[in-house]
Amino acid sequence: MLGPVEARAGDQAIPLGRPQQRLVLAILLVEAGRLTSTQMLIDRVWETASAGARRTLHVHITRLRRLLTPAGTTAGATVPLVRRSGGYLLDIDPAQVDLHQFRRLVVQARAPDSPDQDRAARLCEAIGLWHGEPLAGLPGQWAARTRAAWQQEYLDAVVLWARAENGVGDPATVIGPLTELVAQHPLVEPLAVELTRVLHSIGRTAEALDVYTRTRRLLADELGIDPGHDLQQLYQAILRGDAFPPPPVRAAAPTSAAPPAATTAPRSVPRQLPAPPRMFTGRIREVAALDRVHDGSAMAIGAIDGMAGIGKTALAVHVAHRIAERYPDGQLFVDLHGYTCGVEPVDSGAALDHALRALGIPAAQIPAGLEERAALYRTRLADKRMLIVLDNAAAETQVQPLLPGAPGSMVLVTSRHRLPGLDPTYTLSLDTLPVSDAVTLFTRIAGPDQLSEQPPDLLIELVQRCGQLPLAIRIAAARLRSHPTWSLSHLVERLRDQQHRLTELEVGQRSVTATLDLSIRHLDVDQQQAYRLLGRHPGPDLDRYAAAALLNVTLRLAGRTLDRLLDAHLLQEPTPGRYGFHDLTRAHAATGSLTEYTAQAAISRLLDYYRHVAALAMNAAYPAEREHRPPVPAARTPCPDLSTAAAALQWLDTEHGNLLAAVRHAGQHHHADHVRHLSGILHRHMRTRGRYHDAETLHQQTLATALATGSRADEVDALTGLGDIRRLQGRHAEAADDFSEVLRIARATGHHAGELTALTGLGHIHRLQGRPRQAAEHYEQALGIARAIGHRLGELTALGSLGDIHRRQGQPEQAAEHYRQVLRIAKATGHRAGELDALAALGDIHRLQGRYTLAVEHYEHVLRIARAAGQRRSELNALTGLGDIHRRRGCHQQADAYYQELLALARDSGDRNFEFEAWHGLGRLRHATGQPDAAIAYHGRALALCRELGQPADQARAHDGLASAHSALNLHEQARRHWEDALAILTRLGVDHTDEEETTVPAIRGRLGQVRSIIKAS
């Protein structure tokens, strides 16, 4: 990452493909070990909405999986890139990534108790991880922004390294690297400062002054500014002949002041800045930006806004002390008390009275009116260069009268609310601390003795539990310091309790809760209630429509409310149109006072909204199954337009996490209808997308609700869904239990549709476990019920399943007739998945009959449509067929690509049946390409899997593959045993055909006879 993006397995480089694919991997590596949402990947790679982005992303993920399991890897080795709810997880140790190694070393080096020698060594190791421009060659704005941010981290580390080397008395070692970096980054002042300091310290003063002169000239020519305070101070120290420059000397503020005489008293120079903040940490870029706001040509305003506890005042005061010497006429500090507990905001008139007195105006000469005071204030500042800090502002109107009217002065304003109306020279919306700075702050406050030999991972978790919010970090550190018996792990464990986390973040008179309470004080009553209601949203984020449902307002008013809370830094907007809370703010909002009726009504509206819109989306995306989904009442709040399948699918995928959270919340709070409806509505989409784990969770919630309410119909629906998902996962015994229970309940209650699905499900289990006769009997019964009650979907499924039975028994014509019936029903009802399954099955028939060209046409047609429509199982079907066809035709490279993609997709979705097809196909392919050793490994993996699944016909296929591979290696005894096992299985099943042309009873008997002859002859 810290150079061109590369992956290595040992000493071997892994080719990572095209730049966009490498960009996807880079994003996943940044989040190594953490879930990366699909939407985040799309936003960072494509930046603007793209209809094909999700599909292209899937292709990149599939290829990356294949690349991360290179040729020669042991069969069955874990692929670290896995699908999870809402995104992807690159499940590797961050220590395997140079970026995270670098950051961890820097965090360790910044520990206050770290000796300079250790600090220098760690920083040297961290810097040595860099091998060029980070993310080199990757396209897009995210890569550019990230590259710039990482380069700044690198430069910061180099500066720290130079200081550490200087501290251990070896400054000469840094001159070469610093000289090179100053040439590359001539406008980065900290580098120039360190190079100047080092050169002067070893007696090369002329060169040090030359560095200063060049930097000053470049800053003036390129940016039109003077050097910063540190470089200027160092330059003056060199001119004075100091060996090392002392810290800046600040004039002390007067302890008292006599009332000035009208004309004879000396001029009063106010020095009102508070003491510099203790243990100020980080904010290097923010400090540098504010340091350069004022060039002296006009009055400058630096506006700092951010959420409560983010460190606005600390930053303003820190910067003010750095730049104070530029303003010889003094510094004013006015606390406007916009957000102070128990204190009303200071009105502008009172603030002006304070400022005028500080400027030496006798009380008797201060006018009474606001406008007159403001005019006098501007007059007194007209010929002065003053620094004015207006802290804790409530609103723009409070600040406006306190702004100077003439150039020369600088104003720093802090507020929890954005202040665009001030027309500031520079606006800084302060974010939480980066992890490394957050760890440093915690360590400095808690004390190194408390944290000796603590693992960095635990420190990182602690600051993340604090939301990387400076106030929360300071409170947590103070608590640890005040409890000598507490360990760091004990404090982390207390903070892991999300429900009580805010109560843990209190010490003395300081608490995160009290600070956030002050933020909502400035909201009107409706906005305060909106804040608390939005905090009850159960999912990770929300849009305007969900907000309108919770708040029971129009879409326009919901948007205005969200914007108001966003301006007050009570909400965040991580992507356009999606709103969420900082972790601690969410906890605060959720604990706000609401009547039980208000809270319950809001949640009911939200659940109604998600249920209704999910139904609309499913009807647009999967219209053929509309009549089989539960009818739901319309929502009473605004809903998005989901009239097209593309819009519907995008909504379903975007809201996936929220829909799961809604079902979970509904189950926990006894909204049984919402649980049942959402589970029934979403099943097909989750099944199609291969989100089996989430679907199982959904149906388990439905089952628990059904058992609690005693609803047998809901119990049937839940068990049917569980059986279907578990069958697809290859958990046949569990699925059979589910379907058997459904059949028992359905027959006892006269639930014909439930009886139909149970018979079909049990037929699938019998077929998969090698009992074709019992499977056919179940399918025939299901077909009769489906036709009797007019259940076209059930009829389609039963006919297709009977076709599969005939195909496996070597009856291609009968199978084809069933598939053609399926195709007619699917087209008549608009059932896209059924149509694709029928086309793929007809492709199988063409393949079995040797009509490879027709088979390929069918499979490729299915693959194109399946990918466009997100039909995961149809895609798996087509990939299996294409891999087999190309292998048989000798197109080995294409076959390998199809099998590898099949394997990745099957493992991603948890479909173990298709995972078997991938392993087995790869084994056949390795045998065909003269790699019998590899073939044995792949077939062995396939055999273990189908044994676990309890699928004897597939076990016979795997034994046949293993026998052939062993025979190629002249391991005839092993080959004989495997062929005997295959023959025994097929004989016991009473079949002489399998899904595979190679694996038939006559063929196996012929090969077995040959190998026995060889063994006998030897």
HUQUI-V639869 format. One record per run of one state. SS is the DSSP state (2 for helix, 1 for strand, 0 for the rest). FROM is the first residue (numbers start at 1). TO is the last residue. If there is no record, write none. Layout:
# HUQUI-V639869
{{SS;FROM;TO} {SS;FROM;TO}}
This chain:
# HUQUI-V639869
{{0;1;3} {1;4;4} {0;5;6} {1;7;9} {0;10;11} {1;12;14} {0;15;18} {2;19;30} {0;31;34} {1;35;37} {2;38;46} {0;47;52} {2;53;67} {0;68;80} {1;81;84} {0;85;86} {1;87;90} {0;91;93} {2;94;96} {0;97;97} {2;98;109} {0;110;115} {2;116;128} {0;129;135} {1;136;136} {0;137;140} {2;141;167} {0;168;170} {2;171;184} {0;185;188} {2;189;201} {0;202;204} {2;205;223} {0;224;228} {2;229;240} {0;241;270} {1;271;271} {0;272;283} {2;284;291} {0;292;299} {1;300;305} {0;306;311} {2;312;326} {0;327;330} {1;331;335} {0;336;339} {1;340;340} {0;341;342} {1;343;343} {0;344;347} {2;348;358} {0;359;362} {2;363;365} {0;366;369} {2;370;381} {0;382;386} {1;387;393} {0;394;395} {2;396;400} {0;401;409} {1;410;415} {0;416;419} {2;420;422} {0;423;425} {1;426;429} {0;430;434} {2;435;446} {0;447;455} {2;456;465} {0;466;469} {2;470;482} {0;483;487} {2;488;495} {0;496;497} {2;498;504} {0;505;505} {1;506;507} {0;508;509} {1;510;511} {2;512;521} {0;522;524} {2;525;534} {0;535;541} {1;542;542} {0;543;543} {2;544;551} {0;552;554} {2;555;567} {0;568;571} {1;572;575} {0;576;577} {1;578;580} {0;581;582} {2;583;590} {0;591;595} {2;596;621} {0;622;622} {2;623;628} {0;629;644} {2;645;654} {0;655;655} {2;656;668} {0;669;671} {2;672;689} {0;690;691} {2;692;709} {0;710;711} {2;712;728} {0;729;731} {2;732;749} {0;750;751} {2;752;768} {0;769;771} {2;772;789} {0;790;791} {2;792;808} {0;809;811} {2;812;829} {0;830;831} {2;832;848} {0;849;851} {2;852;869} {0;870;871} {2;872;888} {0;889;891} {2;892;909} {0;910;911} {2;912;928} {0;929;931} {2;932;949} {0;950;951} {2;952;968} {0;969;971} {2;972;989} {0;990;1000} {2;1001;1017} {0;1018;1018}}
